[in-house]
C-alpha cells in the first residue's frame, strides 16, 4: 500500500522537467513549513483560470506538484457512498426489444509524444474493443485548426496553455482508422477557444470532413439547437455538451451560440439551457439523452459535494439519462442516481460518470495514466406496453498507458489492459519502471475509483 501521507504522483521525463518539478516542490516544501498545507479539497475551489485567486492557484499547484489530495471533503461521507455496488436498476417487467452499445473515452489531448511513430502500437490491445461499439464517443480537448501552428501541452505546466492539434495527431486519436472511428466528439471544454473563434470553427469543419458528429458548439445561431441525435437499431440518443470554463477566454458577445459555456463549478449554476435542450431532444424523438459535461476539479480522486449536487440536479431537472464527465484528468468513481421524474412521477435512474480521465494523452501526473473505457449496453423495450429506453449494462476496461522512456524522451506509448497485467506472468513482462508505476496505479484504482463489485463490470 502507498503511504498517501507523503505521496506525490508526478514523475517528470526530461532533465529540464525534473529540475523544474524539484524547484516547484522545494517552494511548496518551504511554504508547508509555515502551515500552508491541504489535507482536504479546498472549499469553493472552482478551477476557472479567469476567476481563480492566488490561493486557488497555489492549491492547484500543491495537489499536482507537491502532495496528492486523497481525501474526500471532510465529514462528507463521499468516499463511503462510492463504495456501493454499481448496478443498473432493471424492472422485472421491462421487456427489451433491441440493444446497442456505446463506448465512451475521456480526454484527447495534444502532447509532443502523441505522434505516429511513438504511438504506432498504442491501440493494439484495446482498439478493437473500444471502436467496435455502435456509437463511439470521446472529448476532443484541443482545437484542430490545420492552418495554424500545432501547440502541445508542456511537460511542466506553470502558465496558461493554448493547444492546437494536427491531422497527424487526430490520426493517433482515432487509431489510424484501423478499427473504425469516432461517431461523435464533444468540443465543449476549457480549451475550446484556445485558437480563438476561427480555430473552433476550423475544428468543426475538420470533424465534418471526417464524417464525425460534434456537440457543444455551433457555427451559426440557427445551428445552436441542432445538437446531434444518433440512431442505431431504432434507438435514438441525443448528445448535449457544456463546459464550466474556457480558461482565459470568453464566448464572443456577437456569437453567443459558438460554444456551450455555463459556470458549472460554481454553486447553483443556471442550468436552464441544458433543461431547454434536453426538452427539445425529447420532442425530436430522442429515447435517451446524454450530456458530456466538462466539470469538476483536476487531480483529485473524488468529485466535491458541490459537483455531485450539480450533476444530480442536472439529471433530475433536465431528465438527463447519462452524464459523460471530463476535466479532472484522472478517473473518478461512477454512480447510478435514482430519483423521481418531475414530469411523469416515475422512478428513474441516471448513470453519472464523473470523470473518465485522460484518454490519448501523457501527462506527468501518474494518475492520468489510468484512463477508463466505459462500454454501455442500452436497450429499448416496453414496460406494461409502454416504450422505455434504459441503460441495462456497464463494462469498464481499466487501462495503463505504458511508456518506454529513453534519454529523457518517451519513445513508445501503449495502452495496456490492467486486468491482464494483474496476473504475475504479464506484470513481470513490464520494465522495472513500469512495474513500479503500475503498482501505484492499481492501488489508486482499487482504493478510489472502482466499485466494490468491480469483478462484475471490469472486463
N, C-alpha and C positions, 0 to 999 in steps of 0.2 A: 504493500500500500504506500502511496505517495504521502509524504508529510506536507499537507497543504498549509501548514503554518508558515512555511518558508518558500513555497513553490512558486516559481515563475516559468511559464511555458514558452518564453521566447528563445529561439535559437537562431542567431544571425548566421549568414552564409559566408559573405566575403570578409576580408580583413577590415575594410572600411566599416562595414556593418557591425562587426564585432567591437571595434573601437568606439563607434558611436553609441551602441547599446550599453557598453560598460560605462561610458561617460554619463549617459542619462540615468542609469541605475545608481551611479555614485551620487548624483544630485538628489535623487529620491531617498537614498540612504541617509544623507545629511539631513534632509527635511524630516525624516521619520524620527531622528534623534530628538527633535523638538515637538514630537507628538502628532505630526501630520500623517496619520495612517488611516486606513479604511479597512474595516472588517466586513461591513455590510454594504450593499449598494447605496450610493449617495441618494438621499431623498430628493425628489424633484428633478433629478438629472434627466434632461430631455435629449441631449446629444445632437442638437441642431447647431452647427457652427455659426450660423447667422446670429444666434442669441446666447451662445454659451458665455458664462462668466469665466474669469481666470481660475477660480476654484474648480469649476466643472472641467476645464481643460486639464488641470493638474490631476484631477481624479481619473480622467480617461487615460492619461499617460501612466499613472500609478498602476492601474489594473492591467495595463498592457505590458509595460516595460519592467515593472518592479516586483509586484506581488499579485498573484491571481486572487480575484474575489470568488470565493467558493461557497459563501453562504447566501441563502435567500434573504429577503428582507427580515429584519429582526421581529421575532414573535408573530410571523405571518402564517406559518403552517404551510407555506407554498411547497417546500420540498416534500413534505409528507403527502400532500394532495397528489403530486405527480407520481408517487409510487403505487398508485392504484392500478389495477389491470386495465389494459387498453383494449376494449372490445366494442364493436358496434352493437347497437340495440336493434334487433330484428324481430318485429312482432310475429308471433306464431302463425297468424293468418295472412302474412304477406306472401303472395304468390308471384315469384319473379318470372318474367316472360322473356327478357333479353338482358344481357350483361356485357359491359365493356370494361376496359382497363384504362387507367390514367397514370402515367409516370410523371413524377414531379422531382425536379432537381433544384438546387439552390442557385447561388450567385455565380455568373460567368464574368470573370474579371481579367483585365489585361496586365499580365506580368511579363517581364522580359524572357523568362524561362518557358512561357507558354508559346511555343513555336513548333513548326512542323518537325524539326529534327529532334528536339528534346522530347516531344510528345508522340513520336511515331508509334509507340506501343501503349500509350496512355489508356486506351479503351479496351484493350484485348480481353480483359476478364469480365467487364460489366457492360460493354456496349450493346451487345445483343439483348441483354435483359432490359436495359433502360429504354432503348429505342423501339422495342417490339410492341409496346402498348398501342392501343387505338388512338390515344391522344398523348402527346409528349410536351411537357411544359418545363420552363426554367425562367430565371430572372436575368435579363441581359443588363449587367451593371457597367456598361460602358457605351458611349456612342460609337457607331461605326460610320465615320464620315471619311470616305475614301480620299476626298480631295485635300484633306488636312493631314498634317504630320501625326503619326502614331505617338501616343503618350501612355506610358505604363505606370503601374504602382511602384513607388520607390521601395527599396528594401527596408529602409528605416523611415517611418512616416513621422515627420516632425513639423509639417506645414500643410496648408491647403493643397489638395491634389486635383488635377484636371485630367481625366482619362480620354483616350481615343483609341479605338481598335482598328484593325485592318482586315482585309479579306482573308489573309493567311490565318490570322487569329481566329476568325469565325470558322474557318475550316477545322481548326483544332477543336473549338467548342462543339462542333457538330460531328466529330469523329470522322472527318474527311468524307462524310456521306456513305461510309461503309455499311452502316446498319439502318439507314433511314435519315430522318431529320426531325427537327422540332416542328410541331404543329402550331404552337403558339408561344410567344415570349412576352413577359411583362417588360415594359420600358419605363415604368414609373418607379424611380429610385433616386437616391440622393446625388447620383452622378448624371442624371438625365440631361442637364443643361451645361455639362462641362465644356461642350463646344458650342455653346450659345444656341439660339433658336434654330439657325440653319443647320447646325450639327445634328440636332434631334430630327429635323425634317429629312436630312440626308439618311439618317439611320432608318427612318420609316420607309423611305424609298428603297434602301438596301434590302430590308426584310421583304417588302412587297415583291421585289425582283426575284427573291429566293422562294416565293410562294409560301411564306411564313406569316401567319396572322400575328398581330401585336395588340396589346391592351395597355391602357394607361396614358395614352397620348392621342392627339388628333391633329391632322393637317389643317382642317378648317372648322369653323363653327358648326357647319352642317354635319360634320363627321363626329362631333363631340359625343353624341349618344349612339353612334354606330359601333358600339363595342361588339366584339365577335361572339357569336353563338355557334359553336361547333356541333355538328350532328354526326353521330356514329350509331349504326344499327337502330335508328329510330329514337335514340336518346340525345336530347339537346342540352348542352352545357354552356351557360353564359360565363364569360370571363371578364371580370372587372379588375381594376388595379388603381392603387393610390399610394403615394409616398408621404412620409412625415416631414421630409426635408429635401431641399435642393442645394445643400451646402451653402455656399455664399451667394448663390444666385436666387432669383425670383422669377416667377412666370410673368412675362411682359403684360402690362395692363391692356395693351391693344389686342393681345391674343390669349385671353384667359383660358381658352379651351386647350391650349398646346400641351400641357402636362397636368395630370391629376394630382393636386397637392392639397393636403389637409394636415394641420399640425397634430398628428395622431399621438405623438408622445407627450402632449400636454394634457392637463386634466380636462375632462368633459369636452372633447373636441366636437365641432359641428359636423356630424356625420350625415346631415340631410342629403348631400349629393350622392352618397352611397345608397341611402334609402331610395332616392328617386331612381337611380339607375337599376337597382335590384327590382323595383316595381315594374319598370319598363321591360326588363328581361322576362319577367313572368308574363306580362301582357303579350310579348312576342313569342311565347310558347316555350320558354326555357323550362326544362324539367328539373334542373339543378343549377344553382348559382354559386360560382366560385369567385373569391376575391383574393387577388395577390396583393398583400399589404406589406409595404416596406415600413417597418415599425420596430420599436424596441431599442435596447441598448447593447452595444457590442461587447464581446469578450466577457460575458457573464454566463454561467450555466443555467440560470433561471430567469424568466421574464419577471419584471416588477409587478406588484399587485395592480398598479395603475394600468399597465399594459394588459394584464389579464382582464380587468374590468372593461376596458375599452373593446377588446376583442369579443368578449361575451356580449357586450351591448350591441355591437355591430351585427352579430349573429341574431340576436333577439329582435332588434328593432328593424333590421333590413331583411331578415329572413335568409341570411347567407348560410349555405349548406357546408361550405368548405372554405377555410382560410389557409392560404399558402403564404407563410410568413418568411420574411427575409430581413436582412441588415445586421443581426448580431454576429454574423460571420462564422461563429461556431454553432453546431447544432444545439437545440434546446428541446425539452420534452414536448410530447404531443398529448392532447386530451380530447375526449368527446365531451361536449357540453349539452346537457339535457335541459330543456326549458319548454314553456307553453307558448305556442304560436299565438301572437297577439291578435291575429285576424280570425283564424279558424278555431282557436281554443284547443287545438290538438297538441298532444305531446310530440315534441320534435327533438332531433339530435343533430348537432353540427360537429364536424371534425375541425379542430384548431391545431394547425401545425405552426408552432411559434417561430421556429427557425430551422430550415433545412441545412443551414451553414453555407460556407463557400462550396462551390462545385468545381468547375475548372478554374483553378487559381492556385497560388502557392505563397501564402503569407508566412512570415517567420514566426507567427504565433501558432504553436503546435496544435492547439485545439481546432484550428482551421483546417487541419489535415485529416479531418474525420467527417467528411460530408455524408449526409443521409440521402438515399434514394427511396422515395415513397412510391409504392405501386398500389393504387386503389382499385377495388372492384366496385362498379356502380351498376345497380340493377334497376330496371323499370318493370313494374308489375302492378298488382292490384291488392287492395285490402277491402274485403267486402264489396268487390266490384268497382271500387274507386281507384283510379290510377294514382300511383305513387312511385317516386324515384328515390332510392336510398343508397348510401354507401354501405355495402354489406361485407366488405373485407378490406384489410390493410396488410400489406407486406412492407417491411423495411429491410433494405440492404445497407449494412454499415460498411463504409469504405475507408481505406487508409491510402493517402496519397504518398506513395513511396518514392523518395528522391535519391538519386545517386549524385553525390557531390564530389567534385574533384577540383583542387586548387581554387577553392572559393567560388566555384560555379556549379549550378545544377546542370548536369549533362543528360540526365534521363528522368522522366516522371512516369509513374504508372499507377493506375487505380488498382488496389488490391482488395480482395474480399476479406473483411475482418473475420467473418465466421470461419472461413477456411484457415486463416492464419492463427486462429486459436488452437489449432492442432499442432503439437510439438514438431511433427515431421515437416510442416510447412513453415512454421515460425523459424526453425533452425536454418532454413534456406536464405533468410534475410541477412543483410550485413549487420555487423555489431551495432552501428549507429541506428539503423532502422529497428532492430530489436529493442533497443532502449526506448526509442520514441514510441513505438507501437505499444510497449508495456504501459507507458503513461497514458496513451490514448484509450486503450482498453479500460484502464482504471477510470478515466474520465467518463466514458460511455456508460459503464456499469454503475458508477456512483451517481451520475447526474441525469443522464439522458434517457436511457432505456427503461421501459416499464417493467414491473415485476414479472409479467408474463411474456418477456421478450422471446422465450423459447417458442412461443406460438406464432410470432409475427416476424422475427428476424430470419431471413432466408439466405 
